[in-house]
């Protein structure tokens, strides 16, 4: 069963939603067959096709406003139970188990709501690599030589999860305005609206939609962090590494703003900084619970020092 506390509704075996959408469901299944055949042929995955699959599932599940009820989407792919569990060895990962009725997804009870929502959406992505006509559902690897541990499959499932949880079709006028203005406040507002992590929002903005080209966002475990990867550093195409790099993040000017955020009651600070003859808007927010930091840097072109004095 689903857990309302986690943002999942109970999953009923008999779904009236599916019965009302036979035509859409048939179209979805045709698209999934195209996806599976492309994957079997070794072709690169078409992100437009993933967006189409996610869009059809959202329509069938009647998801018209955020946050998406992921349990409604799960039904479409024969997920009949989402269970809180303390059994997983890796406490952050979900586990999907095929059975005679479809799938069970177990999610770690100590993980955050946003983590579990993303994990469930990710596991629904894995069902695209199963034959749902067999009982229990069987992986297509026997016919298509698909390796469950293939990193490409994991990337595809992450892409699919973002398409499901943060669909462009559910961007309202107010959300669109937030997307036009780079700020930490807007990242957190979108995170709250879609019930996903700030990291998922950053990935969507910078990598999927190619927005905020003059901006970069860094997610830090603490202010001593010096190494960044694709999960902790997000850059627009204009604010590339040569203009503002990880060493710049720990310049005297930036560290002063970071320290101010850590020490202030609001756990937030911002200022204009000058590095390498360029001006940047720099703002920092510190998480009250785990003290993690999110830093946003925006390049300010054609500005003079007098404009900020």
Secondary structure, DSSP 8 states (H G I E B T S, - for coil): ---GGGT-----SS-HHHHTTHHHHHHHHHHHHHHHHHHHTT----HHHHHHHHHHHHHHTT--SSS--HHHHHHHTTEEEEEEES--SSTT--EEEEETTEEEEEEETTS-HHHHHHHHHHHHHHGGGEETTSSS-EETHHHH---TT-HHHHHHHHHHHHHHHT-GGG--HHHHHHHHS--HHHHHHHHHHHT--HHHHHHIIIIIS---TTEEEEEESSTT-----TTTEEE-SSS-TTTS-HHHHTSHHHHHHHHHHHHSTTSEEEEEEEETTEEEEEEEEE-TTT--EEEEEEEETT--GGGG-
